[in-house]
Amino acid sequence: MRIVKVSASKNYDILIASGILEAVGEKTKSVFPKAKTVAIITDDNVKEFYLERVEKKLSQAGFSTVCFSIPPGEASKNAEQYFSLLNWLCKNKLTRSDIIIALGGGVVGDLAGFTAATYLRGIPFVQIPTTLLAMVDSSVGGKTGIDLPAGKNLAGTFYQPSLVLCDTETLNTLPEHVFKDGCAEVIKYGMLGSTKILEALKEYSHGDNLDDLIEQCISIKRGIVQRDEFDTGDRMLLNFGHTIAHAIEKLSGYKISHGFAVAAGMAVDTRAAFLKGLCPKECLDVLNELLKNFALLDNTEYSAQELFEAALHDKKRDGEYITNVVPCALGKCELQKIPAAFLLDWIETGLACNAESGL
């Protein structure tokens, strides 16, 4: 078992192992020895695979359980589901000494975490991510939230979990496109912080053990979160490709999933950086190779103007400025604060194809 320790506003462990769901009862009990009730929040797909096993292990550890299941997909991460969940917790008489468990992917984790942060002004919660994307990214670091009609994750809190359990066996039940969503985030970690990850991805074959890559990604995020828990500086690096990605998701009505949108966003940003002389061709070549290997998007059908207007609601906007994440070398990105109006030129450059550049 691999253990990554996080020291932030709350200290907690991230446990990575195949089959760790079998120990969910004892691991939860060790952190919450006096808790009585566990409210499991999941989605209808994950429920069929893992709910019965998790309930059984929690029951054996002395917990009573209740379950709230949502339809799968980003469309469920909304105010309606959030208020339904709050009222359901009231109906089931959950108290501050009880626990919420998020069992599922990023949508479940974000919604459950936001609910845990705000119900009774905060009750503890545990993340059990069941997708690669959630394991390497959304389950770690304490960002929680829901989407608003204006854009993604525009209502939320910073609220750290008390425990994260990553059972890599759950990756075996993922649909291919959901697995690829996570691959995009792993590529992101390589591009912003680790040539070792990029090299490992070049050699990856379907079915290879991912424990080491997951640990590396989590460790990078742990370091950044510990330096900047509340997203005012370095933590913005984790948004490489995300400004454009969130715009793509919104414009598609969330039919384009997060990872595929991030892949396209990274490609647009890296082309723009290269064409503006901010990063070497090597960055673009490696990214293009990996996106191709994992059959991810490297462009978008939306115009620069459409993307720009959607991106103006991005959380990284500060008045008339927006913080752009710019690749500058292989395995390294930098933050660049630019006037929001300049973002349109950036996107136009990244969308352009230039025969001379080999794009």
C-alpha positions in Angstrom: 0.0 0.0 0.0 1.2 3.5 -0.9 0.5 6.4 1.5 0.7 10.1 0.7 0.3 12.3 3.7 -1.2 15.8 3.2 -0.6 18.6 5.7 -3.0 21.5 5.0 -5.8 23.1 7.0 -6.5 19.4 7.8 -4.0 16.6 7.9 -5.0 13.4 6.2 -3.7 10.3 4.5 -4.3 9.2 0.9 -4.1 5.4 0.6 -3.4 3.8 -2.7 -3.8 0.0 -3.2 -5.5 -2.6 -5.2 -8.4 -4.0 -3.1 -8.4 -1.4 -0.4 -12.2 -1.3 -0.5 -12.1 -4.4 1.6 -10.6 -2.3 4.4 -13.0 0.6 4.1 -14.7 -0.2 7.4 -11.5 -0.5 9.5 -9.8 2.5 7.8 -12.9 4.7 8.4 -13.2 3.5 11.9 -9.6 4.3 12.7 -10.2 8.0 11.7 -13.7 8.2 13.2 -13.9 5.8 16.2 -17.0 7.5 17.7 -19.1 8.0 14.5 -22.4 6.1 14.2 -23.9 6.8 10.7 -22.3 7.0 7.3 -24.1 8.7 4.5 -22.8 7.3 1.2 -23.2 9.6 -1.8 -22.7 7.8 -5.2 -24.1 7.7 -8.7 -26.3 5.1 -10.3 -23.4 3.4 -12.2 -21.0 3.1 -9.3 -23.8 2.0 -7.1 -24.3 -1.2 -9.1 -20.6 -2.1 -8.8 -19.5 -1.1 -5.3 -22.2 0.1 -3.0 -23.1 -3.3 -1.5 -19.5 -4.2 -0.8 -18.8 -0.8 0.9 -22.0 -1.0 3.0 -21.1 -4.5 4.1 -17.6 -3.5 5.3 -18.9 -0.4 7.0 -21.6 -2.4 8.8 -19.0 -4.9 9.9 -17.1 -2.1 11.4 -20.1 -1.0 13.4 -21.5 1.8 11.3 -25.1 2.2 10.1 -25.4 3.4 6.5 -27.8 5.4 4.3 -27.3 6.0 0.6 -28.1 8.9 -1.8 -27.5 8.1 -5.5 -27.5 10.6 -8.4 -27.7 10.2 -12.1 -24.1 9.9 -13.5 -22.5 12.8 -15.3 -21.7 16.5 -15.0 -25.4 17.5 -15.3 -26.0 16.2 -11.8 -23.5 18.6 -10.2 -26.1 21.4 -9.8 -28.0 23.3 -7.2 -31.1 21.1 -7.5 -29.1 18.0 -6.5 -27.3 19.9 -3.8 -30.5 21.1 -2.1 -32.0 17.6 -2.5 -29.0 16.2 -0.8 -29.1 18.7 2.1 -32.8 17.9 2.7 -32.1 14.2 2.6 -29.4 14.5 5.2 -31.8 16.4 7.4 -34.5 13.7 6.9 -32.0 11.1 7.9 -30.9 13.1 11.0 -27.2 13.2 10.2 -25.2 15.1 12.9 -21.8 16.6 13.1 -20.4 13.4 14.6 -21.5 11.4 11.5 -19.7 11.1 8.2 -20.3 11.5 4.5 -18.5 9.2 2.1 -18.1 10.2 -1.6 -18.1 6.9 -3.6 -17.5 7.7 -7.3 -15.8 10.0 -9.7 -15.2 13.7 -9.7 -18.9 14.8 -10.0 -19.8 12.8 -6.9 -16.7 13.9 -5.0 -17.3 17.6 -5.8 -21.0 17.5 -4.9 -20.5 15.4 -1.7 -17.6 17.6 -0.6 -19.6 20.8 -1.0 -22.5 19.3 0.8 -20.2 18.1 3.7 -18.7 21.6 3.9 -22.0 23.3 4.2 -24.4 20.9 6.0 -24.5 21.9 9.7 -21.6 24.3 8.8 -19.4 21.3 8.1 -19.3 17.5 8.8 -16.4 15.2 8.1 -16.2 13.4 4.8 -14.1 10.6 3.1 -13.3 10.4 -0.6 -13.4 7.0 -2.3 -12.6 7.9 -5.9 -13.5 5.2 -8.5 -12.1 6.9 -11.6 -8.5 7.7 -12.6 -9.4 11.4 -12.9 -10.8 11.5 -9.4 -7.8 9.6 -8.0 -5.1 11.8 -9.4 -6.9 15.1 -9.2 -10.4 16.0 -7.9 -10.4 13.8 -4.7 -7.2 15.5 -3.4 -6.8 19.0 -2.2 -10.2 20.1 -0.9 -11.8 21.8 -3.8 -15.6 21.2 -3.7 -18.4 22.7 -5.7 -21.3 22.7 -8.1 -21.9 24.2 -11.5 -24.1 27.2 -12.2 -25.7 28.1 -15.5 -23.0 30.7 -16.1 -20.2 28.2 -15.8 -18.4 25.3 -14.1 -17.6 25.1 -10.4 -18.8 28.7 -9.7 -20.2 27.8 -6.3 -18.0 25.9 -3.9 -15.6 25.8 -1.0 -12.2 24.7 0.1 -12.9 21.8 2.4 -10.4 19.0 2.9 -11.4 15.4 3.3 -10.4 13.4 6.4 -9.3 10.4 4.4 -8.9 9.3 0.7 -9.0 5.7 -0.3 -7.9 4.9 -3.9 -8.7 1.3 -4.8 -7.0 0.8 -8.2 -9.1 -2.3 -8.8 -12.0 0.0 -9.5 -10.3 1.2 -12.7 -11.0 -2.2 -14.2 -14.7 -1.4 -14.5 -14.3 2.0 -16.2 -15.6 2.6 -19.7 -12.8 3.4 -22.0 -13.7 7.0 -22.5 -13.9 7.6 -18.7 -10.4 6.0 -18.3 -9.1 8.3 -21.0 -10.6 11.3 -19.2 -8.2 10.5 -16.3 -5.3 10.0 -18.7 -5.6 13.7 -19.8 -5.1 14.8 -16.2 -2.1 12.5 -15.8 -0.6 14.1 -19.0 -1.3 17.5 -17.4 0.8 16.6 -14.3 3.6 15.5 -16.6 3.5 18.7 -18.6 3.5 21.0 -15.5 5.7 19.1 -13.2 7.4 15.8 -14.2 9.3 14.6 -17.3 9.3 11.2 -15.5 5.5 11.0 -15.8 5.8 11.9 -19.5 8.3 9.2 -20.2 6.2 6.6 -18.3 3.2 7.6 -20.4 5.1 7.0 -23.6 5.8 3.4 -22.5 2.3 2.8 -21.1 0.3 -0.2 -22.4 -3.3 -0.8 -21.6 -3.6 -2.8 -18.4 -0.3 -1.7 -16.9 -0.2 -1.1 -13.1 -0.9 2.5 -12.5 -0.2 2.7 -8.7 3.2 4.5 -9.3 1.8 7.0 -11.7 -1.2 7.8 -9.4 1.2 8.3 -6.5 3.4 10.6 -8.5 0.5 12.8 -9.6 -1.0 12.9 -6.1 2.4 13.8 -4.7 2.8 16.7 -7.1 -0.6 18.0 -6.2 0.0 17.5 -2.5 3.1 19.7 -2.7 1.3 22.4 -4.6 -1.7 22.4 -2.2 0.5 22.5 0.8 2.2 25.7 -0.6 -1.0 27.3 -1.8 -4.1 25.6 -0.3 -6.5 28.4 -1.3 -5.6 28.9 -4.9 -4.0 32.3 -4.9 -0.7 31.4 -6.5 1.0 28.2 -7.4 -2.2 26.1 -7.2 -3.4 27.8 -10.3 -0.7 25.8 -12.2 -3.0 22.8 -11.8 -5.4 24.6 -14.2 -3.2 24.1 -17.2 -5.6 23.8 -20.1 -8.6 24.3 -17.9 -9.7 27.8 -18.9 -10.3 26.7 -22.4 -11.5 23.3 -21.2 -14.2 24.7 -19.0 -15.4 26.9 -21.9 -15.5 23.8 -24.2 -17.5 21.9 -21.6 -20.0 24.8 -21.1 -20.4 25.3 -24.9 -21.1 21.6 -25.4 -23.7 21.5 -22.7 -21.2 19.2 -20.9 -21.5 16.6 -23.7 -17.7 16.9 -24.0 -16.3 15.4 -20.8 -13.8 17.1 -18.6 -10.7 15.1 -19.5 -11.3 15.4 -23.3 -11.9 19.1 -22.9 -8.7 19.5 -20.9 -6.7 17.6 -23.6 -8.0 20.1 -26.2 -7.3 23.0 -23.8 -3.7 21.9 -23.2 -3.2 21.5 -27.0 -4.5 25.0 -27.7 -2.4 26.6 -24.9 0.7 24.8 -26.0 0.3 25.7 -29.6 -0.2 29.4 -28.6 2.9 29.2 -26.3 5.0 27.8 -29.1 3.9 30.2 -31.7 4.5 33.1 -29.4 8.0 31.9 -28.7 7.3 31.0 -25.0 8.1 27.2 -25.2 10.2 24.9 -27.4 8.8 22.7 -30.1 9.7 19.7 -27.9 6.8 20.6 -25.5 4.3 20.6 -28.4 5.7 17.4 -29.9 5.5 15.4 -26.7 2.0 16.6 -25.9 0.8 15.8 -29.4 2.3 12.3 -29.2 0.6 11.6 -25.9 -2.8 13.0 -27.0 -2.6 10.8 -30.1 -1.5 7.7 -28.2 -4.5 8.0 -25.8 -6.9 9.1 -28.5 -7.7 12.4 -26.9 -8.8 15.7 -28.4 -6.2 18.1 -29.7 -8.6 20.8 -31.0 -12.1 22.1 -30.8 -14.9 23.0 -33.2 -15.7 26.2 -31.2 -14.5 29.5 -32.4 -12.0 31.7 -30.6 -14.8 34.3 -29.9 -17.1 31.6 -28.5 -14.4 30.2 -26.2 -13.3 33.7 -25.1 -16.8 34.7 -24.1 -17.4 31.5 -22.2 -14.0 31.8 -20.5 -14.7 35.3 -19.1 -16.6 33.5 -16.3 -13.5 31.6 -15.3 -12.6 31.6 -11.6 -9.0 32.6 -12.5 -10.3 36.0 -13.7 -9.4 38.9 -11.3 -11.1 42.1 -12.3 -9.8 42.9 -15.8 -7.0 40.3 -15.6 -6.9 36.5 -15.9 -4.1 34.2 -14.9 -3.0 32.1 -17.8 -1.0 28.8 -17.4 1.8 28.8 -19.9 4.0 25.8 -20.7 7.6 27.0 -20.9 9.7 23.8 -20.9 9.0 20.1 -20.9 7.7 19.3 -17.4 7.3 23.0 -16.4 4.6 25.6 -16.6 4.4 29.2 -15.4 1.7 31.6 -14.4 1.2 34.7 -16.6 -1.3 37.4 -15.5 -2.7 39.0 -18.6 -5.5 41.5 -19.4 -8.6 39.4 -20.0 -9.0 41.0 -23.4 -5.7 39.5 -24.5 -7.1 36.0 -24.0 -8.9 36.3 -27.3 -5.6 36.7 -29.2 -4.1 33.8 -27.2 -7.0 31.5 -28.1 -6.9 32.6 -31.8 -3.2 31.8 -31.9 -3.7 28.4 -30.4 -6.5 27.5 -32.7 -4.5 28.5 -35.8 -2.7 25.9 -38.0 0.6 27.0 -39.4 2.3 24.9 -42.0 5.7 26.4 -41.2 5.4 25.5 -37.6 4.4 21.9 -38.4 1.2 22.2 -36.5 
